[in-house]
């Protein structure tokens, strides 16, 4: 530790992975060229990544054993049999995996992307980039894992490196002992209710600390998974003996885990304490995961269906929910009459499916009226065969409850799998605690293979390994600063507009800006495209524009609809990088007077080079924040693909030099 420059856990991992580190520490705002350990993608993400890969000249992966590709987002047996779009997406991934000799390729209905990777491969201290916003899950084992757009991940897959601006950090300290039966979903929903979506964590790393020794690796996964819902860049726990025990239980021995810790005195933008000892089961009402209530406040809500599954729902949650259903059936409860497909459970991996079958828990699910489907994202995304209908209320253990998330017009409520299970028989929202009180905790531990007769392994805390060598800086070779003047009428939006709204998941199989643009804001503002093509080409928005899914199709859809510039008070991290990578002009403009003036239909003139926005009617001018040097460099290049074409394998050296 450098006593003058203490670092957070995230800073230490980034410093270890930095290439050409100019000093033996990093600080928020530093732009680093970094070595990447893993890249991850699904078949839906590969649909976009493939276009970048082709544009780059079809380079082979830097290491075919370090690109993890799983077919999980759009597939189930019904969809694969009936939907040529799903078959086409799956086949593209198969063809690439076969041609490139990928070591870690998983075909349809074998696993959910993050489930298998977390359980079998990721290690503490690694740097992981995934083309999915819930890549943050892998911070549960102490990795720096962040979701980015497909262009970023395709380039990192090919080159083995990328760039990152060191984020500010916040600390979330948990205090107290969690009651049995409450888990990671209850903890993270409570955290969301306190910190709020896209506020304290926005574009920052979230380091989870405090009384977390009792948090299982599954709990940590769920909490880090839903850091994306906080608006955080990544979530991370310090790896400890519990993590070491998990790694020791894998079939393959650990490679080189790094047990790093934040330094005493590390600087956090803010610190937050969350009490757990009196926590009740948490429920999020539509249409935001921070619209959270204790179950006692909302019990009795009538439900049209229940879903247990998606990447955030771990083996621990699935097993606990099965035991809750078993206890309810043993108490004489019977499933209320319902149409087929109103109770659905989807395990995250074939290994989980087999373990729960051997434990007899699928019998409980089936007796309770559940359809047990094979692994996949299923109803969480609302793009495969199972969807919630317009006006239907579903209680789900997934991670997002945005408008139309489970299907057009659907109303998604979020809760833990145990709460969903307790509510499933009567199709009415119920408190799971009376049923949880009937369970034997030791049986849950046996099902999960977690009986322990020895203490957790001792772990040696590692010091960061830093390669300090002033990078050669010279000329970055960038073109002149990106400029031009955009003139158009305003289409006005509020805060936290998510990428599900910009381009619904059901259209993400489309591959050209024109095709995607035709469906931009299809469900929430169907007039958007006609207005854009009629001259309303400037989007003005509030905080957190582009939050949610990492899909770069959102940027393609905006471009395809005719949008020429986006002005917002703040942007979700991944979407902002996608705007940069795809060369769609944007500015950060935080001015209350501008917000009051820039009404729907107002005509604006935007000078992109100067960062000036002029109201045409009055002549009033407003100055936007100046983009960072690296963003300006990429904008000047015309986006990431153009930069790679120009600079080849040295692209990240060149653009980080421009940002120095």
Secondary structure, 3 states (H helix, E strand, C coil): CCCCCCCCHHHHHHHHHECCECCCCCCCCCEEEEECCEEEEEHHHHHHHHHHHHHCCCCCCCCCCCEEEECCCCCCHHHHHHCHHHHHHHHHHHHHHHHHCCCEEECCCCECHHHHHHHHCCCCCCEEEECCHHHHHHHHHCCEEEECCHHHHHHHHHHCEEEEECCCEEEEEEECCCCCCCCHHHHHHHHHHHHCCCCCCCCCEEEEEECCCCCCHHHHHHHHHCHHHHCCCEEEECCCHHHHHHHHCCCCCCCCCCCCCCCCCCCCCEEEEEECCCCCCEEECCCCCCCEEEHHHHCCCECCEEEECCCCCCHHHHHHHHHHHHHHHHCCCCCCCCCCCCEEEECCEHHHHHHHHHCCHHHHHHHCCCEEECCCCHHHCCCCCCCCCCCCEEEECCCCCCCCCCCCCCEEEEECHHHHHHHHCCCECCCCHHHHCCCCHHHHHHHCCCCCCCCCCCCCCCCCCCCECCCCCCCCCCCCCCCCEEEEEEEECCCCCEHHHHCCHHHCCCCCHHHHHCCCCCCCCCCHHHHHHCCCCEEEECCCECECCCCCHHHHHHHHHCCCEEEECCECHHHHHHHHHCCCCEEECCCHHHHHHCCCCCEEEEECCCCEEEECCCCCEEECCCCCHHHHHHHHHCCHHHHHHHHHHHHHHHHHHHCC
